[in-house]
Amino acid sequence: MITKLKQSIRSSRLAKKGIILTSLLFGALSVPFLIPQPVKANSDRQEGPEGVGNPSALEGTWVVQESLDPSSVPPGTLLNFTSVETYGGGGGFVATNNGPAAGGPPVQGNWVALGHRQFATTGLRLGFTPVNVFTGINKIRTQLMLSNNGDEFTGTVQADIYLPNGTLLPIHPAGTFHGTRVPIEPLN
C-alpha cells in the first residue's frame, strides 16, 4: 500500500512538472506574437519578399493625366482629361475625373500587385442621366507600372460599357495615362 502511495505521489509530481513545463513552453512560444512589431511607413518603397516589390508602394493619392485613343471613342468625345485616384491599403481604390461622364459617382474598385512595380485595377462606375435615371455600368480596367522612385506611374486603360440590362456595348474606350503621387506639403 505504501509503495502504491509513493508511486502515486511520484506520478503526481511528474504530472505537475509536465504541466509546468508545458505552460513555460507555451508562454515562450507566444511571446513573439504579443510583442508589437515595427510598422513601415507607406513612404518606404523598398523591395518586398520574392522580388514582387512592395505592394503598399501604390497606396496614396495620385493626379493622373489620361489620353483616350480617338479610334476607340465616338467623334467629339473628350480625349484628354485629369483624374484623382486614391489607392488604399488592402487593395481598394476610388477615382474621380473631369472626363467623359464626369460629375457622376466615382469609380470604385480593387487593385492588386502583379509583379515587380506592376499593378492591375478593375473599377466600376455607375452611370446616370441628369435626372438620375440609371443608364448602366462602366467597367474600367488598367495595368500600370510604378517608376523606380515610386512617385510616378504609367499605364494603359480600357473601359467596357454595360446597359442596365447587362448588354455590353461595342464601344471600348482605351488609352494611356501618367500619374504623379500627391506629395505631403506640411504647413510652415
C-alpha positions as CSV (number, residue, x, y, z in Angstrom):
1,M,0.0,0.0,0.0
2,I,2.8,2.4,0.9
3,T,4.5,1.5,-2.4
4,K,1.4,2.4,-4.3
5,L,1.1,5.7,-2.4
6,K,4.8,6.6,-3.2
7,Q,4.2,5.7,-6.9
8,S,1.0,7.9,-6.9
9,I,2.9,10.8,-5.3
10,R,5.8,10.4,-7.9
11,S,3.2,10.3,-10.8
12,S,1.5,13.4,-9.4
13,R,4.9,15.2,-9.2
14,L,5.7,14.2,-12.7
15,A,2.3,15.4,-13.9
16,K,2.8,18.7,-12.2
17,K,6.3,19.1,-13.7
18,G,4.8,18.3,-17.1
19,I,2.1,20.9,-16.7
20,I,4.6,23.5,-15.6
21,L,7.0,22.7,-18.5
22,T,4.1,22.8,-21.0
23,S,3.0,26.2,-19.6
24,L,6.5,27.6,-19.8
25,L,6.9,26.3,-23.4
26,F,3.6,27.7,-24.5
27,G,4.4,31.1,-22.8
28,A,7.8,31.2,-24.5
29,L,6.3,30.4,-27.9
30,S,3.6,33.1,-27.6
31,V,5.9,35.9,-26.7
32,P,6.8,36.9,-30.3
33,F,3.1,37.2,-31.1
34,L,2.5,39.5,-28.1
35,I,5.4,41.9,-28.8
36,P,4.4,44.7,-31.2
37,Q,6.3,44.6,-34.5
38,P,7.5,47.8,-36.1
39,V,5.3,49.0,-38.9
40,K,6.9,50.5,-42.1
41,A,5.6,53.8,-43.3
42,N,4.0,54.0,-46.7
43,S,6.8,56.2,-48.0
44,D,9.2,53.2,-47.5
45,R,9.2,51.9,-51.1
46,Q,11.9,49.2,-50.7
47,E,11.6,45.8,-52.4
48,G,9.5,43.2,-50.6
49,P,9.9,39.5,-50.5
50,E,10.3,37.3,-53.6
51,G,11.1,40.3,-55.8
52,V,7.5,41.3,-56.2
53,G,8.1,44.8,-55.0
54,N,6.4,46.5,-52.1
55,P,2.6,46.2,-52.8
56,S,1.9,49.2,-50.5
57,A,4.1,51.4,-52.7
58,L,0.9,52.2,-54.7
59,E,-1.0,53.4,-51.6
60,G,-1.8,57.1,-51.6
61,T,-3.4,59.7,-53.8
62,W,-2.3,60.4,-57.4
63,V,-3.1,63.0,-60.0
64,V,-3.4,61.2,-63.4
65,Q,-3.4,62.7,-66.9
66,E,-5.4,60.4,-69.2
67,S,-5.4,60.3,-73.0
68,L,-8.0,58.3,-74.9
69,D,-7.3,56.8,-78.3
70,P,-9.5,58.7,-80.8
71,S,-10.3,55.5,-82.7
72,S,-11.7,53.9,-79.5
73,V,-14.4,56.5,-78.9
74,P,-17.2,58.3,-80.8
75,P,-16.3,61.6,-82.6
76,G,-16.5,64.6,-80.3
77,T,-15.5,62.7,-77.1
78,L,-13.2,64.5,-74.8
79,L,-9.8,62.8,-75.4
80,N,-7.6,64.3,-72.6
81,F,-8.6,64.7,-69.0
82,T,-7.4,64.5,-65.4
83,S,-8.4,62.1,-62.7
84,V,-7.6,61.9,-59.0
85,E,-7.1,58.4,-57.7
86,T,-6.7,57.1,-54.2
87,Y,-5.3,53.6,-53.5
88,G,-5.9,52.3,-50.0
89,G,-4.3,49.5,-48.0
90,G,-5.9,46.2,-48.6
91,G,-6.5,46.7,-52.3
92,G,-9.4,49.2,-52.6
93,F,-9.4,52.4,-54.7
94,V,-11.6,55.3,-55.6
95,A,-11.2,57.7,-58.6
96,T,-12.9,60.8,-59.9
97,N,-12.2,62.7,-63.2
98,N,-13.3,65.6,-65.4
99,G,-13.5,63.4,-68.5
100,P,-16.4,61.7,-70.2
101,A,-19.4,61.2,-67.9
102,A,-17.7,63.5,-65.3
103,G,-19.8,64.6,-62.4
104,G,-21.3,61.2,-61.7
105,P,-20.4,58.9,-58.9
106,P,-16.7,58.0,-58.5
107,V,-15.1,54.8,-59.8
108,Q,-14.8,52.3,-57.0
109,G,-12.7,49.2,-57.3
110,N,-9.8,47.0,-56.4
111,W,-6.1,46.9,-57.2
112,V,-3.5,44.1,-57.0
113,A,0.3,43.9,-57.4
114,L,1.1,41.8,-60.4
115,G,4.9,41.7,-60.1
116,H,7.9,44.0,-59.8
117,R,6.4,47.5,-59.7
118,Q,3.4,46.3,-61.8
119,F,-0.2,46.6,-60.7
120,A,-3.7,46.0,-62.2
121,T,-7.0,47.6,-61.3
122,T,-10.7,46.9,-62.0
123,G,-13.2,49.6,-61.1
124,L,-16.9,50.1,-61.6
125,R,-18.7,53.4,-62.2
126,L,-22.5,53.8,-62.2
127,G,-24.0,55.9,-64.9
128,F,-27.0,58.2,-64.6
129,T,-28.8,60.8,-66.7
130,P,-29.0,64.4,-65.4
131,V,-32.4,63.5,-63.8
132,N,-30.9,60.4,-62.0
133,V,-32.1,57.6,-64.3
134,F,-29.7,54.7,-64.2
135,T,-28.0,54.2,-67.6
136,G,-25.6,51.4,-66.9
137,I,-22.2,50.5,-65.5
138,N,-18.8,51.2,-66.8
139,K,-16.1,48.6,-66.0
140,I,-12.7,50.3,-66.2
141,R,-9.6,48.1,-66.2
142,T,-6.0,49.3,-66.1
143,Q,-2.5,48.0,-65.9
144,L,0.2,50.3,-64.6
145,M,3.9,50.4,-63.9
146,L,5.4,52.3,-61.0
147,S,8.6,54.3,-61.6
148,N,11.9,53.4,-59.9
149,N,11.4,56.2,-57.3
150,G,7.8,55.2,-56.6
151,D,6.4,58.7,-57.3
152,E,5.1,58.2,-60.8
153,F,3.3,55.6,-62.9
154,T,2.3,55.0,-66.5
155,G,-0.1,52.6,-67.9
156,T,-3.0,51.6,-70.2
157,V,-6.7,51.7,-69.6
158,Q,-9.8,50.1,-71.3
159,A,-13.5,50.6,-70.4
160,D,-16.4,48.3,-71.1
161,I,-19.8,49.9,-71.1
162,Y,-22.8,47.9,-70.0
163,L,-26.5,48.9,-70.3
164,P,-28.9,48.4,-67.3
165,N,-30.0,45.0,-68.7
166,G,-26.3,43.8,-68.9
167,T,-25.8,44.2,-72.6
168,L,-22.1,45.1,-73.4
169,L,-21.9,47.9,-75.9
170,P,-19.4,47.6,-78.8
171,I,-17.6,50.8,-77.8
172,H,-14.5,50.1,-75.7
173,P,-12.7,53.4,-74.8
174,A,-9.0,52.8,-74.4
175,G,-5.9,54.9,-73.8
176,T,-2.8,55.6,-71.8
177,F,-2.1,57.6,-68.6
178,H,0.6,59.1,-66.5
179,G,0.2,59.6,-62.7
180,T,2.1,61.6,-60.2
181,R,1.9,61.0,-56.4
182,V,0.4,63.9,-54.5
183,P,3.2,64.9,-52.1
184,I,2.7,65.8,-48.4
185,E,3.1,69.6,-48.0
186,P,3.3,70.4,-44.3
187,L,2.1,73.8,-43.2
188,N,5.0,76.2,-42.3
